[in-house]
């Protein structure tokens, strides 16, 4: 195998993410030799790869200098992929202050720690239901049978979406987040698949908006449908984009953290035994799962003026890609960063982002992960892989699509 160098490393080709998972060795080389690296290859538009924890924080805290745009992430150039400026959705991830804060405030009170804590009992019931659903078997696909179901059920119920429509939400979310993955593609070009998924989302949410304006309820759909920014109704495109964002973000990343967390435990049986023996470790365990999996690989910023980072001259208009999994293995921040340690404290991971773009649903994601791993640790005596895993084809959001496991379940206590 050829030696890894700055000139030859590849951190963007999605097929490599399928084959080997995250390019941690490449990111480690970048952190050590070129933490602010001008990544220029024949198969993509050039950009600055930002791989250190401190730099991602500094950039994220300067929204006037480093702006969010329609270009959410960098990707290789593939036939049928929409151009970066194509406005498939216009939502919080694309927005900057003060607009971002005005839109975020529409639903932020429903994601506060107090509001989320009120859901704890119900989320625990859903987690138990998911585990009960596989209790009479010895093998399952953990993704489709467990980890995909819990967050989708929670966010769908928060919206008041009937169970009969959950499978459609799952299918459309996959199509939007992984349009280049053959399993999720809708047919035609990548752009056509994205547009079709968006159309189906928008048609569904348009009916939901109309219903909640006529028949308001105490749910997230009502809060959004009747939300106001700058003293007026939320414009139609932004409103429907907001629905799509919360559904997609509300199930994709937590699903991938849940799957990746169990995969980590399978690879680190000492940590699995530790959690099973001591349920008080659930909170630090979840933080370590989130750090270890880092489901969102990257977000972009665009420089609004000439500036400098670590001696590198950044030009106005340059794109910067912030690689969160790399930051979450930064040797300057984490002791033994390549160890999966559920007792790790403090744990200053950036998996939820930082500053005004800190994940709106972070409290909910933490609760869901705590409940599902509490249930798994209490019920699953033994677990191992029952076949090869299948990873998503994406350099934007990382996840395992299928993970066959073999396990032995403990009888549910009275």
C-alpha positions as CSV (number, residue, x, y, z in Angstrom):
1,X,0.0,0.0,0.0
2,X,1.4,3.4,-1.0
3,X,2.4,5.8,1.8
4,X,-0.3,8.4,2.7
5,X,0.7,11.9,1.7
6,X,-1.0,15.3,1.5
7,X,-0.9,15.2,-2.3
8,X,-2.5,11.8,-2.6
9,X,-5.0,11.6,0.3
10,X,-8.7,11.5,-0.5
11,X,-11.3,12.7,2.0
12,X,-14.2,13.2,-0.4
13,X,-14.9,10.2,-2.6
14,X,-18.1,8.7,-1.3
15,X,-17.2,5.2,-2.5
16,X,-14.3,5.2,-0.1
17,X,-16.7,6.0,2.8
18,X,-18.7,2.9,1.8
19,X,-15.6,0.7,1.7
20,X,-13.7,1.8,4.8
21,X,-15.8,4.3,6.8
22,X,-14.4,7.6,7.9
23,X,-10.9,8.6,6.6
24,X,-9.5,9.0,10.1
25,X,-5.9,8.4,9.1
26,X,-6.1,11.1,6.4
27,X,-7.7,13.5,8.9
28,X,-4.9,12.7,11.4
29,X,-2.3,13.5,8.8
30,X,-4.0,16.8,8.0
31,X,-4.3,17.8,11.6
32,X,-0.6,17.1,12.1
33,X,0.8,18.6,8.8
34,X,-1.8,20.9,7.3
35,X,-4.8,21.6,9.5
36,X,-5.9,24.4,7.1
37,X,-5.3,22.6,3.8
38,X,-6.2,23.7,0.3
39,X,-7.8,20.6,-1.1
40,X,-7.6,20.7,-4.9
41,X,-8.4,17.6,-6.9
42,X,-9.6,16.9,-10.4
43,X,-13.0,15.5,-9.2
44,X,-14.2,18.5,-7.1
45,X,-14.2,22.2,-6.7
46,X,-11.3,23.3,-4.5
47,X,-11.8,24.2,-0.8
48,X,-10.1,24.6,2.5
49,X,-10.2,21.5,4.7
50,X,-10.5,22.5,8.3
51,X,-9.7,19.6,10.6
52,X,-8.7,21.0,14.0
53,X,-11.1,21.5,17.0
54,X,-10.0,25.0,17.8
55,X,-10.3,26.2,14.2
56,X,-13.8,24.9,13.7
57,X,-14.9,26.7,16.9
58,X,-13.2,30.0,15.8
59,X,-14.8,29.9,12.3
60,X,-18.2,28.9,13.6
61,X,-18.2,31.9,16.0
62,X,-17.6,34.4,13.3
63,X,-20.7,34.2,11.1
64,X,-20.1,37.7,9.5
65,X,-16.7,36.6,8.2
66,X,-17.6,32.9,7.5
67,X,-21.1,32.7,6.2
68,X,-23.5,29.8,5.7
69,X,-24.8,29.6,2.1
70,X,-26.8,27.2,0.0
71,X,-23.7,25.1,-0.4
72,X,-24.1,22.9,2.7
73,X,-21.2,20.6,2.0
74,X,-18.4,19.9,-0.5
75,X,-18.7,16.8,-2.8
76,X,-17.1,15.3,-5.8
77,X,-18.5,16.3,-9.2
78,X,-20.9,13.6,-10.3
79,X,-23.3,13.6,-13.3
80,X,-26.8,14.9,-12.3
81,X,-25.7,16.4,-9.0
82,X,-27.3,19.9,-8.4
83,X,-24.9,22.9,-8.4
84,X,-24.1,24.3,-4.9
85,X,-26.3,27.3,-5.4
86,X,-29.4,25.2,-6.2
87,X,-32.0,26.0,-3.5
88,X,-33.5,22.6,-2.8
89,X,-34.4,23.8,0.7
90,X,-34.0,27.0,2.5
91,X,-33.8,26.5,6.2
92,X,-31.8,27.1,9.3
93,X,-28.6,25.4,8.0
94,X,-28.5,28.0,5.1
95,X,-29.3,31.0,7.3
96,X,-27.1,33.6,9.1
97,X,-27.9,36.0,11.9
98,X,-30.2,37.8,12.5
99,X,-32.5,35.8,10.2
100,X,-31.3,32.5,11.6
101,X,-32.3,33.4,15.2
102,X,-35.7,34.6,14.1
103,X,-36.5,31.3,12.4
104,X,-35.0,29.2,15.1
105,X,-37.1,30.9,17.8
106,X,-40.3,29.7,16.1
107,X,-39.9,26.2,17.6
108,X,-36.9,26.4,19.9
109,X,-39.0,26.3,23.1
110,X,-40.1,22.8,22.1
111,X,-36.5,21.6,22.2
112,X,-35.4,23.1,25.5
113,X,-34.1,20.7,28.2
114,X,-37.4,21.2,30.2
115,X,-39.6,20.5,27.2
116,X,-37.6,17.5,26.1
117,X,-37.6,16.1,29.7
118,X,-41.3,16.0,29.6
119,X,-41.1,13.5,26.8
120,X,-38.8,11.2,28.7
121,X,-41.4,8.7,29.8
122,X,-42.9,8.4,26.4
123,X,-39.5,8.1,24.7
124,X,-38.7,5.3,27.1
125,X,-41.9,3.5,26.2
126,X,-41.0,3.7,22.5
127,X,-37.5,2.4,23.2
128,X,-38.9,-0.5,25.1
129,X,-41.3,-1.2,22.3
130,X,-38.5,-1.3,19.8
131,X,-36.5,-3.8,21.9
132,X,-39.6,-5.9,22.6
133,X,-40.1,-6.1,18.8
134,X,-36.9,-8.1,18.4
135,X,-37.0,-9.9,21.8
136,X,-38.3,-13.2,20.4
137,X,-35.6,-13.5,17.8
138,X,-31.9,-14.2,17.8
139,X,-30.9,-12.1,14.7
140,X,-32.1,-8.8,13.2
141,X,-31.0,-5.9,11.1
142,X,-30.4,-3.5,13.9
143,X,-30.9,-0.4,11.6
144,X,-34.2,-1.2,10.0
145,X,-35.6,-3.1,13.1
146,X,-34.4,-0.7,15.9
147,X,-32.3,2.4,15.3
148,X,-34.3,3.8,12.4
149,X,-37.6,3.4,14.2
150,X,-37.0,5.2,17.5
151,X,-36.1,8.7,16.3
152,X,-38.6,8.6,13.4
153,X,-41.4,7.6,15.8
154,X,-40.5,10.4,18.3
155,X,-40.2,13.2,15.7
156,X,-43.3,12.0,13.8
157,X,-45.4,12.0,17.0
158,X,-44.1,15.5,17.9
159,X,-45.4,16.6,14.5
160,X,-48.7,14.7,14.9
161,X,-47.9,12.6,11.8
162,X,-50.0,9.3,11.8
163,X,-48.1,6.0,12.0
164,X,-49.3,5.0,8.6
165,X,-47.2,7.8,7.1
166,X,-43.9,7.0,9.0
167,X,-42.5,4.7,6.3
168,X,-43.0,7.4,3.7
169,X,-41.1,9.9,6.0
170,X,-38.3,7.4,6.3
171,X,-38.1,6.8,2.6
172,X,-38.1,10.5,1.7
173,X,-35.6,11.4,4.3
174,X,-33.2,8.8,2.9
175,X,-33.7,10.1,-0.6
176,X,-32.9,13.7,0.5
177,X,-29.9,12.9,2.7
178,X,-28.3,10.2,0.5
179,X,-29.3,11.0,-3.1
180,X,-26.1,9.4,-4.5
181,X,-26.6,6.1,-2.7
182,X,-28.0,3.5,-5.1
183,X,-30.3,2.1,-2.4
184,X,-31.9,5.5,-1.7
185,X,-31.9,6.9,-5.3
186,X,-35.3,7.6,-6.7
187,X,-34.5,6.9,-10.4
188,X,-33.4,9.3,-13.1
189,X,-30.6,11.7,-12.4
190,X,-29.6,12.6,-8.8
191,X,-31.1,16.0,-9.3
192,X,-34.4,14.5,-10.5
193,X,-34.5,12.2,-7.5
194,X,-34.0,15.1,-5.1
195,X,-36.6,17.2,-6.8
196,X,-39.1,14.3,-6.7
197,X,-38.5,13.7,-3.0
198,X,-38.8,17.4,-2.2
199,X,-42.1,17.5,-4.2
200,X,-43.5,14.6,-2.2
201,X,-42.4,16.2,1.1
202,X,-43.8,19.6,0.2
203,X,-47.2,18.2,-1.0
204,X,-47.5,16.3,2.2
205,X,-46.5,19.2,4.5
206,X,-48.7,21.6,2.5
207,X,-51.7,19.5,3.5
208,X,-50.5,19.3,7.1
209,X,-50.1,23.1,7.2
210,X,-53.6,23.7,5.9
211,X,-55.0,21.3,8.5
212,X,-53.1,22.8,11.5
213,X,-54.1,26.3,10.5
214,X,-57.7,25.2,10.5
215,X,-57.6,22.7,13.3
216,X,-54.6,23.7,15.6
217,X,-53.3,21.2,18.1
218,X,-50.6,21.1,20.7
219,X,-47.9,19.7,18.4
220,X,-44.9,20.8,16.4
221,X,-46.7,21.0,13.1
222,X,-49.1,23.6,14.6
223,X,-46.3,25.6,16.0
224,X,-44.6,25.7,12.6
225,X,-47.7,26.2,10.5
226,X,-48.7,29.2,12.6
227,X,-45.2,30.5,13.3
228,X,-44.3,34.1,12.6
229,X,-41.0,35.8,11.7
230,X,-40.6,39.6,11.4
231,X,-44.2,40.0,12.4
232,X,-45.6,37.9,9.5
233,X,-46.3,34.4,8.3
234,X,-43.3,32.2,7.4
235,X,-43.0,32.3,3.6
236,X,-44.2,29.2,1.9
237,X,-40.9,27.8,0.6
238,X,-39.1,28.5,3.9
239,X,-42.0,27.0,5.9
240,X,-42.1,23.7,3.9
241,X,-38.3,23.6,4.0
242,X,-38.5,23.9,7.8
243,X,-40.8,20.9,8.0
244,X,-38.4,18.9,5.8
245,X,-35.3,19.9,7.9
246,X,-36.9,18.8,11.2
247,X,-38.1,15.5,9.9
248,X,-34.8,14.7,8.1
249,X,-32.5,15.9,11.0
250,X,-34.9,14.5,13.6
251,X,-34.3,10.9,12.5
252,X,-31.2,10.6,10.3
253,X,-28.4,11.6,12.6
254,X,-29.8,9.9,15.8
255,X,-30.4,6.7,13.8
256,X,-26.8,6.8,12.7
257,X,-25.5,7.5,16.2
258,X,-27.5,4.7,17.6
259,X,-26.2,2.2,15.0
260,X,-22.7,3.5,15.3
261,X,-22.9,3.3,19.1
262,X,-23.8,-0.3,19.1
263,X,-21.2,-1.1,16.5
264,X,-18.6,0.6,18.8
265,X,-19.8,-1.5,21.8
266,X,-19.5,-4.7,19.7
267,X,-15.9,-3.7,18.9
268,X,-15.2,-2.8,22.5
269,X,-16.8,-5.5,24.6
270,X,-15.1,-4.2,27.8
271,X,-17.0,-0.9,27.5
272,X,-20.2,-2.9,26.8
273,X,-19.8,-4.9,30.0
274,X,-19.0,-1.7,31.9
275,X,-22.3,-0.1,30.8
276,X,-24.3,-3.2,31.6
277,X,-22.8,-3.3,35.1
278,X,-23.3,0.4,35.8
279,X,-26.3,2.2,34.4
280,X,-25.2,5.5,35.9
281,X,-22.7,5.7,33.0
282,X,-25.4,6.1,30.5
283,X,-25.0,9.9,30.1
284,X,-21.2,10.0,29.6
285,X,-21.6,6.9,27.4
286,X,-24.0,8.7,25.1
287,X,-21.6,11.7,24.9
288,X,-18.8,9.3,23.9
289,X,-21.1,7.6,21.4
290,X,-21.9,11.0,19.8
291,X,-18.2,11.9,19.7
292,X,-17.1,8.6,18.4
293,X,-19.8,8.4,15.6
294,X,-20.0,12.1,14.6
295,X,-22.8,11.5,12.2
296,X,-22.5,14.8,10.4
297,X,-19.2,14.7,8.5
298,X,-19.0,18.3,7.4
299,X,-20.7,21.7,6.9
300,X,-19.4,24.5,4.8
301,X,-18.7,28.2,5.3
302,X,-17.8,30.8,2.7
303,X,-15.3,33.6,3.5
304,X,-16.8,37.1,3.1
305,X,-13.4,38.9,3.1
306,X,-9.7,38.1,2.9
307,X,-8.4,36.7,6.1
308,X,-5.8,34.3,7.6
309,X,-6.0,31.0,9.6
310,X,-2.8,29.4,10.9
311,X,-0.8,31.4,8.4
312,X,-2.9,30.4,5.4
313,X,-4.3,33.3,3.4
314,X,-8.0,32.7,2.9
315,X,-9.5,34.7,0.0
316,X,-13.0,36.3,-0.2
317,X,-15.3,33.7,-1.7
318,X,-13.2,30.7,-0.7
319,X,-15.1,27.7,0.6
320,X,-14.2,26.1,3.9
321,X,-15.3,22.6,4.9
322,X,-15.5,22.0,8.6
323,X,-14.8,18.3,9.3
324,X,-16.4,17.5,12.7
325,X,-15.3,13.8,13.0
326,X,-11.7,15.0,12.7
327,X,-12.2,17.7,15.4
328,X,-13.6,15.0,17.6
329,X,-10.3,13.0,17.3
330,X,-8.1,16.1,17.9
331,X,-5.1,15.1,20.0
332,X,-4.9,18.6,21.4
333,X,-8.3,18.3,23.0
334,X,-8.9,14.6,23.7
335,X,-6.7,12.3,25.6
336,X,-6.3,9.0,23.7
337,X,-8.8,10.2,21.1
338,X,-8.9,6.8,19.3
339,X,-10.0,5.0,22.4
340,X,-13.8,4.4,22.9
341,X,-14.1,5.4,26.5
342,X,-17.6,5.7,28.0
343,X,-16.2,7.2,31.2
344,X,-14.6,10.1,29.2
345,X,-14.9,13.4,31.0
346,X,-14.8,16.1,30.1
347,X,-15.9,15.4,26.5
348,X,-15.8,18.6,24.5
349,X,-17.0,17.1,21.2
350,X,-18.4,19.2,18.4
351,X,-20.8,16.6,16.9
352,X,-23.7,19.0,17.5
353,X,-21.8,21.9,16.1
354,X,-21.1,25.1,17.9
355,X,-22.4,28.7,18.2
356,X,-25.7,29.7,16.6
357,X,-25.8,26.6,14.4
358,X,-25.6,24.3,17.5
359,X,-28.0,21.5,16.7
360,X,-31.6,22.5,17.6
361,X,-32.5,18.9,18.5
362,X,-29.4,18.1,20.6
363,X,-31.4,17.7,23.8
364,X,-33.9,15.4,22.1
365,X,-31.1,13.3,20.4
366,X,-29.4,12.9,23.8
367,X,-32.6,11.7,25.4
368,X,-33.4,9.2,22.6
369,X,-29.9,7.8,22.8
370,X,-30.0,7.5,26.6
371,X,-33.3,5.7,26.5
372,X,-32.4,3.2,23.8
373,X,-29.0,2.3,25.2
374,X,-30.4,2.0,28.7
375,X,-33.0,-0.4,27.3
376,X,-30.4,-2.3,25.2
377,X,-28.0,-2.6,28.1
378,X,-30.7,-3.9,30.4
379,X,-32.1,-6.5,28.0
380,X,-29.3,-7.6,25.7
381,X,-26.9,-10.0,27.4
382,X,-24.8,-10.7,24.3
383,X,-24.5,-9.1,20.9
384,X,-22.2,-9.6,17.9
385,X,-22.3,-9.0,14.2
386,X,-24.1,-11.6,12.1
387,X,-22.7,-10.4,8.8
388,X,-21.0,-7.5,7.1
389,X,-22.3,-3.9,7.6
390,X,-23.3,-1.7,4.8
391,X,-22.4,2.0,5.0
392,X,-24.1,4.9,3.3
393,X,-22.5,6.4,0.2
394,X,-22.0,9.9,1.4
395,X,-19.2,12.3,2.4
396,X,-21.8,14.6,4.1
397,X,-23.6,12.4,6.6
398,X,-22.0,9.2,7.7
399,X,-24.0,6.1,8.7
400,X,-24.5,2.4,8.5
401,X,-27.5,1.4,6.4
402,X,-27.6,-2.2,7.5
403,X,-26.1,-4.0,10.4
404,X,-27.1,-7.6,11.0
405,X,-26.6,-8.6,14.6
406,X,-26.9,-11.9,16.6
407,X,-27.9,-11.5,20.2
408,X,-29.3,-13.1,23.3
409,X,-32.1,-11.3,25.1
410,X,-32.9,-11.3,28.8
411,X,-36.5,-11.6,29.9
412,X,-38.2,-8.3,30.5
413,X,-38.3,-7.6,34.3
414,X,-41.7,-7.2,35.9
